[in-house]
């Protein structure tokens, strides 16, 4: 059973802005065959939308582990998480970022949660996760850590 679950879907503006691929492809193929250009433009856009939907990662917290994308970590190795928004989140993703950190970052999701890794055998100092609900993720992680 998931205590927390969030899918990092792309924002609507990304789907809208990529509609520009349709006229771009039509312009390329119009001198050859306009119908082919229209069909390929729509096909390219549909392929891009499918790609965005299929690759949207999920963040889950269960009673035993934190799962972010394809990675997971038992809660016994999870330290006290911290939420960052605005300029602080930009700094965590940029100037303050440790190159050894494990990242699940999406440019269209600005807030992040920094989760220390307590496993002495793991060279990763922390996980940095994009999330639309940083305060809720921190609260659920804290409750799940203390309960385990």
N, C-alpha and C positions, 0 to 999 in steps of 0.2 A: 504494500500500500504506500502510495506517495504522500508525504506530508506537504510537499511543495512540488509544483511542476510548472515550468514556463517554457514556451517555445519562442525562440528569438526570430520571429517572422520579420521579413523585410517590411519597411514602411510603405504606405501607399504611394508616396511621391516617387519611390524608386520604380514601382510598376508603371506609373504614369510617365516618368521621364524616359524610360526605355522604350516607350511607344515610338520614339524618334527613329528607332531602328527600321521601322516599316518604310517611311518615306526614303530613308537612306538607301535601303536595298532596292526600292523601286527606281530611284534615280540611277543606280548602277546598271540595272537590267532593262530600263525603259528603251534605250536605243536598240537593244537586241529583240526583246519581246516584253511588252507591257504586262501581259497576263502572267508570264513567268515571274516578273518582278513583284507583282502583287502577291502571288502565292508564296514566293520565297520570303518576302517581307513579313507576312503573317506567320509563316513557319518559324522564322528566326525569333520572332517575338514570343510565340508560344513555347519554343524550346528554352528561351531565357527564363520565362515565368516558371516553367516546370523545374528548371535548375534551381531557381531561388527557393521554391517551395520544398524541393527534395533535400536541399542542403541546409535548411534551417535547423540549427542544433537545439537540443532540449537540455534544460537544467532541471534535475530532479533531486529531491532529498527524501530518503527513506529513513526508517529507524536505524539502519545499519550503515548507510553510505551516502556520499554525495556523488552524483553523476552529472558530468558536464560534457556534453557532446559524446565522444567515444571514450572518455577517461572517467575513472571512478577512484574514489579514495574512501577507505573506512572512516567513520566518524571519530574513532579513537585517535586518528592522526590529524584531525582538523582542529586548528587553534581558534582563537576568538576572532570572528569575522568583523570587518569594518566596511561601512558603506561610504561611497564618495559620489558627490554630484557636482555639476557645474565645473568651475575652474579646478577644483581639487581632483575631480575625475580625469580631467585633461592631463594634469600633472602625473597622476598615477599611471596613465597609459603612455606617458612620454618621459619627461625628465626624471621622475622617480622610479621608473621601471627597472627592475633587475633583469638582466639578460637570461638568467636561469629560471625565471618565473614561468609557470604554465599559464597560457593565455587562451581564453575563449572570448574574443573581442569581436564585436560587430560595429562598424562605423555608424550605423543608423540607430544604435542604442547607446546613449551617452553615459548614464550612470553605471558605476562599477562596484563590485564587492571584492575586497581583498581578503583572502582566506589563508592564514599561515599554515604551513605543513609542519607538523610536529615529529614526523618520522626522522630519526637521526640518520638512517641509512639512505634517505632520499635527498639528492642534491638540490631538489626544487625547494626554494625558500617559501614560496606561496603560490596560490592560484589567483588569477585576476579574471573575473567574470563580468561581462556585460549583462545587465539585467534592467528591466523596466520597473522592477519592484525591489529596490535594494534594501529598504527597511524591513520589508516582509521576509526577504530571504535571510537577512541577518537574524531576525527574531526566530524563524523556524530552525535555522542552523544552531543557534544557541540552545533552544529548547531540546532539540534532538541530541545534541552533544551531551547536555547535562543528564538526559534520560538514559543514555547508553552506558 
